[in-house]
Amino acid sequence: MSNFDPFDFNQAIPIINEDTEFFPLLSQQDEDEMSNADLPESLSILPLRNTVLFPGVVIPITVGRDKSIKLVKEAYKGDRIIGVVAQENMTIEDPTFEQLYQVGTVAMIIKILQMPDGNTTVIIQGKQRFRLRGLIQNEPYIKAQIERFEEKKHKANREFNALISSIKEMALQIIQLSPHIPSEAGIAIKNIESPAFLINFISSNLNADLEFKQQLLEIADLDKRASKVLEQLNVELQLLELKNQIQNKVRGDLDKQQRDYFLNQQLKTIQEELGGNTPDLEMEDLRKRARTKKWSKEVNEHFGKELDKLARINPAAADYSVQLNYLELILELPWNYFTKDNFDLVRAKRVLDRDHYGLEKVKQRIIEYLAVLKLKHNMKAPILCLVGPPGVGKTSLGKSIAKALGRKYARMALGGIRDEAEIRGHRKTYIGAMPGRIIQSLKKAGTSNPVFVLDEIDKVGSDFRGDPSSALLEVLDPEQNSAFYDHYVELDYDLSNVMFIATANSLSNIQPALLDRMEIIEVNGYTIEEKIEIAKKHLIPKQRESHGLQAKDFSVRSKVIEKIIDEYTRESGVRGLEKKIGSIVRGVATHLVMEDPLQKPIDATIVEKILGAPIFDKEYYENNEVAGVVTGLAWTQVGGDILFIESSLSPGKGKLTLTGNLGEVMKESASIAMAYLRANASEFDIDYRVFDKWDVHVHVPAGATPKDGPSAGITMLTALASSFTQRKVKEKLAMTGEITLRGRVLPVGGIKEKILAAKRANIKEVILSKANRKDILEIKEDYIRDLTFHYVSEMHEVVNIALLKQQVKKPKQLLQDEV
């Protein structure tokens, strides 16, 4: 229903005075009198543009047309009776007789009001319907002949009463649901007694167009008119209920938004009082920081979009902090910010020599890199991989390189990492998402060209969460890492200026594709002389400072340091040595505090008093009084070592027994050596029948330690040849090399570590493959001055060098003993 006007429910009766302010509702009697009143033959016709007047209903109309104003004023001076007819086309300013509907309503002018804006408002009341018969005049206004509109006689019955009751009930529901209709309208409807007037009253106020209301006016049957009104009321009620549902839902959302808004405003005020940053200040701070960045157009546009997204998020929402953290990361990353490299090669070499004793090959490679970078200025950073046993300074070497280059230092420990997201990051959609450790380390370093150490790259694992070593392929490829993609950052980041240095103990566990992208540099173990120098220059000052001692409180001679190295450590590096020195320093500090200072400098007696009895004996060779015992050289994870291979003969059927926890490759070396001796028995003056009459047992001591590899091949051969020929092995001799069935001696690895182990064991002569001569040339001449090297290519050369001419028991006598 449309909005009610005060005049709509204070309906006038036919007899009314000008001074009347209250218009009572029509009773049934009033309606009967009004409908039975005589009609004049002609009436002045007032066209209505956008409304329809129903009998008994009072409405105000605004009169603006000159003809209409003249008609109203003249009628008001007379009997105040006019005819009101709606015009078919409301857009026509001056309608003619033909442009009016044929059915209208006789109206009585109740009052004329002159409004402040100059318009004239006329209050009229409908009387009864009429039909136009013909035109009398057009000027100065329309006057026409009329006739009574014949209405069908109505008889009240139960069905009609129910219909009227439904109309009244539905109208009251609409009034109750509509916020714009005053509650007094419901009182008016309840007090209407006449069904016809009720239908006219509601028809006048329906929310329908003029054409529909004109149809209602022209329906002569009251039952049909009531049904039509009820149908329209039902449509209005459904629309109103739907509208209220939508409004209630929207109002609920708006109420929540307003509540959040007011709470945020209060929170902002509290934060301002406490001196904290409000969301608006945070946004402005982000924009201000962004203007200082030297990033590309792509990054700048991406940041702007993400910042706009943050502005649309409610600060109280959980996504706000996630988005804010993301933007903070983008701002804190060192986009296109580089530290200046120091190309002073003399200074760089001095820094490397000062921080690390030895490691000449690694230092030389860094100097070469600096030299090329100084010449080209745009060389992509190489990927270096330092491979060597624990404790030789691979990780600390990265710090020295950063210091020499004048770059920032970043380190990432890869040991045990099994999740690819640790490298590439998580997508922002995940709860607790964060960037990968590559991006995190660059953010921490604050520059895009740090020295980045990837520690323990051979310890990377893989499982159902991905393979981190595969994710490192892009990072460590100079041709691809200029556009490294982190899942969290969602932008390409240039890693081509980062100098990556990977460290590993062994190359066997590194993925081949990853290994192919790196330049391998072997970092071998230290000699005793190097360890003594490292202890003097680095380890002792470091331990002395960390334990609060002065230089005058602690000093130790080189011979005592050598004793610690030989008798308390077995390693290629110096980590164990540092621990022992630390123990001695703590002992000295304890005695100093207890006012019982030890003598200076520290001697061997004090070392044994603090560290206890020596853990290791100096590995001298087994005596050479017994044939079949040979010393070999081996490589282990902690450096070089020596091992003894023993062989003995016993009467039997030629069975070969191997013990000592040997691997398959080492067992195969023993079989090859045995086969070679059988095939070349005459060359070594061995009766071939010996191989079928005596069992051979080969044992490698330290049976609890697994041993494998081909490098003990020539040692196995020498041990077996010594047993079968009963010729003793030369004193203070060690050997290493792989053998073939044809009698060739092949090169092996780990030569430097093995030579250092030989020196520790007081070896004087070493047998090697000719192909290993290049490895010996890389060792400083001072370290190998007292060693004699024999380079061989055939097995018989090994036997001729290693075995003495003197025989303990002749081979022929072995057969006689059997008889």
Disulfide bonds with the S-S distance in Angstrom:
none
